[in-house]
Amino acid sequence: HETITGGRIRYIAELGDHPERTAVRAADHLAAEAAAWSRLLCGAGTVTIPARTARRVLIDLEQYHCAYPMLTLSGGAGARAALVWAEALHAEPEGRTKRGRAEVEGLYLIGVGEEFIADGGARRVFSTLWWEAGRYVELQLRTLDQPLTIDAFALRTTGYPLVQESRFAASDPRLAGAVAPMERAMRMCMHETYMDCPYYEQLQYVGDTRLECLVTRAFTRDRRLPRKAIELFDWSRDDSGFTASRYPSSTAQRIPPFSLIWVAMVHDGWMWDPDPASIRERLSGVRTVLDACARSRDADGLVVGLPGWNFMDWVPDWSCGNPPDGDTGTSGVINWLYVHALRLAAELEDALGEPELAALRRRHADQATRALDRRFWNEARGLYADDLAHQRFSEHSQCLALIAGITDEARRERVASGLMTAADLARATIYFKHYLFEACRLIGRVDHLLAQLPYWFDLAGQGFVTTPEMPEPTRSDCHAWGAHPYFHYFATILGIRPAAPGFARVRIQPQLGGLTSASGTFPHPRGDLMVEVSDHDGALSGSVQLPDGIDGILVLPGTEVVLRSGVTRFGKLSHTGRER
């Protein structure tokens, strides 16, 4: 917790009966009162509201905060003081759309908050039982027969103690410049659990949390919150065998694709985190999830109409985030995710001593893959369809097919080409671009990943201080799933990945994608892992420094270099070798 003061007064006006339906207009601004309010925000003065007076005071915190407000009042018996929080102002009183997040003129503040009633005593401190979130706070004041003095206004911030232990730089400075909203979104969505967003649900959803866990590993070697998240979702499984879509939660909800993504989360924990005992405890949950899916398999081994909300991404043309035929039919998108989860589970079973169960998962994966090839492959287009009628195609199907592992190399090349060039594919939005970026890594097209990043580069220019949930019109302005490019700075551009469970060995395969240089310090569980790489007309050179006790492999175009603890230099500009 940290107590902070400050903020910027954006607007002071008479408070009407329906402030949420009254636009902020400069013509109504009581400029003469602004200086006193600014001193109050800085802790250098007080403000007194006369009797029988109503005011609305809009404060721009100029940063996103999760905090307990602390409002200190004196006098003003019976006066009402409301604090209304918002992420941004809206363009219309119905709250459908937003404009630039730093804009207020002509816009409407529609928010949530609390109201306090003064008892007339001196220096009464009012706060809340739970924290609030946002960038804007409007203080709405109504006095009765006594004046009310606002002695102080401060925020007691709250959140998980995330310590950033990594750094990244590249020849394009925009990559490092885009880190600030990613980091802020992560901090705002990390509490006693992860959260999808701090302003709306405040719930830990599987799809969001997997990406947040990966980004956490790129920020810090603290693995406590990822470990807790994996365990909590295991606890959430109901009698169907599926995990809850979000947990803990007082309201049950099931998103079967999120259960499959939880299987991937378990595999992530097995590879990235040195905690094999915890992962072993999750195996029974992994088996239960896949057995629950198996009950919906058809004769070809494809899952049909998994019971629940089959959300995959906020694609505008997909109803409620369901891919084509995802609700009750046979979805290519969902089945490729199913194949991917089966193959990851097989790796876990093999490694943890259950080869028979590994063989079962691979048999189911192979059967489903053959059916996907037969029923969803469109030879004319060289793409996998989303639906059996071959009317709908998306980046999602192609990405998941590549990630799950297309066995036919010629078909894999056609899918990779189509993913890059087909103009009519349904496009991944912010969340699912993580899987697009994973596919870009697998097919060696990091240039395409970099071509997606201007969306993140432009956030600050639109007034965002955090990453949003989806492209405009977005509901939530703070969704930490949008921080996933930071993970890819390290895991894809610098190419730092585990080569053995528990990150006991490393595999580094830099792919600069058109950048001329990139460097970073990654918080490996055993110590700092440093990579510097430059591209000189297609030839890579640089250095890798591994922590003590860690070795691995460096994969370069046309060659591989064995890595040991210490510094290894590579490339034309320096002799390949190690420094101890």
Secondary structure, 3 states (H helix, E strand, C coil): CEEECCCEEEEEEECCCCHHHCCCCHHHCCHHHHHHHHHHHCCCCCEEECCCCEEEEEEEEEEEEEEEEEEEEEECCCCEEEEEEECCCECCCCCCCECCCCCCCCCECCCEEEEEECCCCCCEEECCCCCEEEEEEEEEEECCCCCEEEEEEEEEECCCCCCCCCEEEECCCHHHHCHHHHHHHHHHCECCCECCCCCCCCCCEHHHHHHHHHHHHHHCCCCHHHHHHHHHHHHCCCCCCCCCCECCCCCCCCCHHHHHHHHHHHHHHHHHCCCHHHHHHHHHHHHHHHHHHHCCECCCCCECCCCCCCCCCCCCCCHHHCCCCCCCCCCHHHHHHHHHHHHHHHHHHHHCCCHHHHHHHHHHHHHHHHHHHHHHEECCCCEEECCCCCCCEEHHHHHHHHHHCCCCHHHHHHHHHHHHHCCCCECCCCCCHHHHHHHHHHCCCHHHHHHHCHHHHCCHHHCCCCCCCCCCCCCCCCCHHHHHHHHHHHHHHCCEEECCHHHCEEEECCCCCCCCEEEEEEEECCEEEEEEEEEECCEEEEEEEECCCCEEEEEECCEEEEECCEEEEECCCCCCEEEC
